[in-house]
Amino acid sequence: MKPIVICGPTASGKTELALFLARRLGGEIISADSRQTYKYLTAGTAKPAGQWQAGRYLVEETPYHLVDFLEPQEVFNAGAFVQKARQLWLENPQTPFIFAGGTGMWLQAYFVGMDNLPPSTPQTRQRLEDLLARQGKEGVHRVLETLDPQSAAQIPAGNIQRTMRAVELCWLTGKKASQVRSGKFHTLPDPQKAAFVCLNWDKTALDERIRLRTQAIFEPMCREAQALLAQGVPPEAPALKSLGYPQALAYLEGRLNAQEAQEQIRLLTRQYAKRQRTWFNRYTNALRLDLQTVPDFNLPELAEKICRFAGI
């Protein structure tokens, strides 16, 4: 069967729905969440609670791939995701796979393809980190506006990873990033190869889900951040740049009180969810599951709709 892709903004219930569907179909899940890859970060990444058995991460006996395997200082990008996800598919061609996650670039890379772009180098990444430290997100975006106005117009100033990558491509190639990309970024996935399903919550309802989740996870996030620091992991490690953890560190260091830290996390999470909604709204051939309230999140009913859409 072709894979099913459960996508949508953060806090929309993708993991819960994917697990229900996997149990119904006897399938396995491939995570498309760039933060759940890290060990030791569970609360702030909403990583499903599971355990490792015989080299597999199991959540309620369901194999859940590409989570909980990276060390905090490692980097894992779209290319590495595609390689590992393809390997899983090739090794288990008869398995019903369900992709679940909100990292749109990874899903785009797997189901549409990637441009053959030069990889990052330690020198350019350090140069970018120095630029970010001196001028902040807005300053990095202004540099991109100078180097490549077209890319700058398409990338929000708050999306620092995409901004930095575009600047890096300009430096590495001597050309505008918009000139070296082929257009795959905007191509829709082939519906014959995957059934895309987008969870589309009412904005007010999603904001409330984000508020409640932030309130519930803040203390566990702080404990996770503190434990990593105690292990000698530096605050600038990639894992600790995950959404919410810089605010947890600021609270631990006394630069923010608990209320200020949580307010910042809620704001950043809402902004991230908005970017995700914008990304996934492009998938006009996806099944959109419009949700207004918690009773709408009826797992058996949603699973039935998905199975009909996927032709199962």
Secondary structure, DSSP 4 states (H G I P E B T S, - for coil): ---EEEE-STTS-HHHHHHHHHHHHT-EEEE--TTTTBTT--TTTTPPP-EEETTEEEETTEEEES-S-B-TT----HHHHHHHHHHHHHH-TTS-EEEE-S-HHHHHHHHT-----PPP-HHHHHHHHHHHHHHHHHHHHHHHHHH-HHHHHHS-TT-HHHHHHHHHHHHHHSS-HHHH--SGGGPPPPTTT-EEEEEEE-HHHHHHHHHHHHHHHHHHHHHHHHHHHHTT--TTSGGGGSTTHHHHHHHHTTSS-HHHHHHHHHHHHHHHHHHHHHHHTT-TTSEEEEE-SGGG--HHHHHHHHHHHHT-
